[in-house]
Amino acid sequence: MELAYTNSINPKTITITLPTPIYSRVERQSQLMQRSIAEELIAVVTEYWQKEVLADDIEQTLAQLDLLTDSELWQSAQIAVSSENTESMQELVEKQQRDGLTASENQQAQLLSHLFNRIMLVRAKAAILLKRRGYDISPIIK
C-alpha cells in the first residue's frame, strides 16, 4: 500500500505492509468514515501526533503551576469549563452515538476533551499545591 499526504506542500509517499488484522480494522474504519484507506491511516497518524502535542501542552501547564502565587493558585483551583463548551461537548457526544462524527466534529470533540482534562488537572494540582502551602482546600472540593 502506498500513502501520500496530498494536503501538504511537499507530500511524501511511503509503502507499508500491515498485518491482516490491522489492515481489516483500518479498512472497516475507513468505510465508516467514508474515506480511502490511505486517508484513514493519515488521520490515525495525525490524531496520534496531535494527542502527543496536547499531552506536552498539559505537562508544561502543570509544571508552571509551581511558580504561581497563592492567589493565582486559588484562581486556578476554581476554574471551570464554560457552559457553552459543556453544551457543545454534550451535543457532539449525542451525535456520535446517533450518527457518528465528521472529521471536523471529531477534531472539535478531541479539543474539547483536551480542554476538560486540562482544567481538571490544573484544578487538582492547584489544590494540592495550596494544601502543601498550608491552606484549607475544603471550600474548593465539591
C-alpha positions in Angstrom: 0.0 0.0 0.0 1.3 3.4 -0.9 0.4 6.5 1.1 0.7 10.1 0.1 -0.5 13.1 2.0 -1.7 15.4 -0.7 -2.8 18.3 1.5 0.8 19.3 2.3 3.3 21.5 0.5 5.8 18.7 -0.1 4.0 15.3 0.1 5.9 12.1 0.7 4.9 8.7 -0.4 5.6 5.6 1.6 4.8 1.9 1.2 3.9 -0.1 4.2 2.9 -3.7 4.9 0.2 -4.2 7.6 -0.7 -7.4 9.4 -4.1 -8.6 8.1 -6.0 -7.8 11.4 -4.7 -4.2 11.4 -5.5 -3.8 7.7 -9.0 -5.1 8.2 -9.6 -2.8 11.1 -8.4 0.2 9.2 -10.4 -0.8 6.2 -13.6 -1.1 8.3 -12.9 2.3 9.9 -12.3 3.9 6.5 -15.6 2.6 5.3 -17.4 4.0 8.3 -15.7 7.4 7.9 -16.3 7.3 4.1 -12.7 7.8 3.1 -9.9 5.8 1.5 -7.7 3.5 3.5 -4.7 5.9 2.9 -6.8 8.8 4.2 -7.8 6.8 7.2 -4.2 5.9 8.0 -3.1 9.5 7.6 -6.0 10.5 10.0 -4.8 7.9 12.6 -1.2 9.2 12.4 -2.3 12.8 12.6 -4.6 12.1 15.5 -1.8 10.4 17.4 0.6 13.3 16.8 -2.0 15.8 17.9 -2.5 13.9 21.1 1.2 13.9 21.8 1.3 17.7 21.3 -1.7 18.2 23.5 -0.2 16.0 26.2 3.0 18.0 26.1 0.9 21.2 26.5 -0.8 19.9 29.6 2.5 18.8 31.1 4.0 22.3 30.6 1.0 23.9 32.1 1.1 21.8 35.2 4.8 22.4 35.6 4.2 26.2 35.6 1.7 26.0 38.4 4.6 25.6 40.9 5.6 29.2 40.1 2.2 30.8 40.8 1.4 32.9 43.8 -1.2 31.7 46.4 -3.8 34.0 44.9 -3.2 32.7 41.4 -3.4 29.1 42.7 -6.7 29.8 44.3 -8.0 31.1 40.9 -6.6 28.1 39.1 -8.2 25.7 41.6 -11.6 27.2 40.9 -11.6 27.5 37.1 -14.4 25.8 35.3 -15.4 24.8 31.8 -17.8 27.3 30.2 -21.4 26.2 29.8 -21.0 26.8 26.0 -18.2 24.3 25.9 -20.1 21.8 28.0 -23.1 22.1 25.8 -21.0 21.7 22.6 -19.4 18.5 24.0 -22.8 17.1 25.0 -24.1 17.7 21.5 -21.1 16.0 20.0 -21.4 13.0 22.3 -25.1 12.6 21.4 -24.3 13.0 17.7 -21.5 10.5 17.9 -23.9 7.9 19.5 -26.6 8.7 16.9 -24.8 9.2 13.6 -21.1 9.3 14.1 -18.9 12.4 13.7 -17.3 14.0 10.7 -13.6 14.5 10.8 -14.1 18.2 11.8 -16.5 17.3 14.6 -14.2 14.6 15.8 -11.4 17.1 16.0 -13.6 19.5 17.9 -14.6 16.8 20.3 -10.9 15.9 20.9 -10.0 19.6 21.5 -12.9 19.9 24.0 -11.9 16.7 25.7 -8.3 18.1 26.0 -9.7 21.3 27.5 -11.8 19.4 30.0 -8.8 17.3 31.0 -6.5 20.3 31.2 -8.9 22.1 33.5 -9.4 19.1 35.7 -5.7 18.5 36.1 -4.9 22.2 36.7 -7.6 22.4 39.4 -6.3 19.2 41.1 -2.7 20.3 41.0 -3.5 23.8 42.2 -5.5 22.3 45.1 -2.6 20.0 46.0 -0.1 22.9 46.0 -2.4 25.0 48.1 -2.7 22.2 50.6 1.1 21.8 50.7 1.3 25.6 51.4 -0.9 25.1 54.5 -4.3 26.2 53.2 -7.6 24.6 53.9 -8.9 23.5 50.5 -12.2 22.1 51.6 -14.1 25.1 50.1 -13.0 24.1 46.6 -13.5 20.4 46.9 -17.0 19.6 45.6 
